[in-house]
Amino acid sequence: MLFIVNWTAQPDVERQAAERFLQTRGAPPDGIHLLGRWHAIGSIWGIAVCECNDLAPLAQWAHEWADLFMFDIKPALDDLQVGQMLAEHAARQT
C-alpha cells in the first residue's frame, strides 16, 4: 500500500534534525520501500511517498523521529487505482 508522509519540524530542532539526518540519511526500517522524498527550501518541511504492506514499520519510522517532527501520514492511490475506482463507480451508476 502507498502512503504519503508529510513532516514539519518541532520548534527549535533544526540542528538536531540535520545531525540525525546526516547520520542516518533518514533511512526507513525494513519493510518500507521509499519511492521518493522531497524537502522544502527554507524550512524543515517535507514529503515522502513510500510503500509498505504492514503498518508497524511505518509507525516505527515515525516514532523514531517523533521527538523532532510532527507527521501527517495518509494512505494513497496511484492514477491506475483511482482510474479503476472511478470506472467501477461510473459503471454502477448506469
C-alpha positions as CSV (number, residue, x, y, z in Angstrom):
1,M,0.0,0.0,0.0
2,L,1.2,3.5,-0.8
3,F,1.5,6.3,1.8
4,I,2.1,10.0,1.6
5,V,4.2,11.1,4.6
6,N,4.4,14.8,5.4
7,W,6.5,16.2,8.2
8,T,7.1,19.5,9.8
9,A,9.9,20.1,12.4
10,Q,9.1,20.7,16.0
11,P,10.2,24.2,17.1
12,D,13.9,24.8,17.7
13,V,15.2,21.4,16.4
14,E,16.8,22.3,13.1
15,R,20.4,21.4,14.3
16,Q,19.3,18.1,15.9
17,A,17.3,17.2,12.8
18,A,20.2,17.9,10.5
19,E,22.6,15.9,12.6
20,R,20.4,12.9,12.8
21,F,19.6,13.0,9.1
22,L,23.3,13.2,8.2
23,Q,24.0,10.2,10.5
24,T,21.1,8.0,9.3
25,R,20.2,9.5,5.9
26,G,16.6,9.1,7.2
27,A,16.6,5.5,6.1
28,P,13.3,3.8,6.6
29,P,13.2,0.5,8.6
30,D,13.0,-2.9,6.8
31,G,9.5,-3.4,5.3
32,I,9.3,0.1,3.8
33,H,10.2,0.9,0.2
34,L,10.9,4.7,0.0
35,L,9.8,5.8,-3.5
36,G,10.9,9.4,-3.1
37,R,11.4,12.2,-0.6
38,W,11.4,16.0,-1.1
39,H,12.5,18.7,1.2
40,A,11.2,22.3,1.1
41,I,13.7,25.1,0.7
42,G,13.9,27.4,3.7
43,S,12.1,25.3,6.2
44,I,12.1,21.9,7.8
45,W,9.1,20.6,6.0
46,G,8.9,17.8,3.5
47,I,7.0,15.0,1.9
48,A,7.8,11.4,1.1
49,V,6.0,8.6,-0.8
50,C,6.6,5.1,0.4
51,E,5.2,1.7,0.1
52,C,4.6,-1.0,2.7
53,N,2.3,-3.9,3.4
54,D,2.4,-3.6,7.2
55,L,1.8,-0.5,9.2
56,A,4.2,-1.5,12.0
57,P,7.4,-0.4,10.2
58,L,5.7,2.9,9.2
59,A,4.7,3.6,12.8
60,Q,8.2,2.7,13.9
61,W,9.8,5.1,11.4
62,A,7.5,7.9,12.5
63,H,8.2,7.1,16.2
64,E,11.9,7.2,15.7
65,W,11.7,10.8,14.5
66,A,8.7,12.0,16.7
67,D,10.9,13.9,19.1
68,L,11.9,16.2,16.2
69,F,9.0,16.2,13.7
70,M,5.2,16.2,13.6
71,F,3.9,13.7,11.0
72,D,0.8,13.5,8.8
73,I,0.6,10.1,7.2
74,K,-2.1,9.2,4.7
75,P,-2.8,6.2,2.5
76,A,-2.7,7.0,-1.2
77,L,-3.8,5.6,-4.5
78,D,-1.9,5.9,-7.8
79,D,-3.6,7.0,-11.1
80,L,-4.3,3.5,-12.1
81,Q,-6.0,2.6,-8.9
82,V,-8.1,5.9,-8.9
83,G,-9.0,5.3,-12.6
84,Q,-10.2,1.8,-11.8
85,M,-12.2,3.0,-8.8
86,L,-13.8,5.8,-10.9
87,A,-14.6,3.4,-13.8
88,E,-16.3,0.9,-11.4
89,H,-18.2,3.7,-9.8
90,A,-19.4,5.0,-13.1
91,A,-20.4,1.5,-14.2
92,R,-22.6,1.2,-11.1
93,Q,-24.3,4.5,-11.9
94,T,-25.6,3.3,-15.3
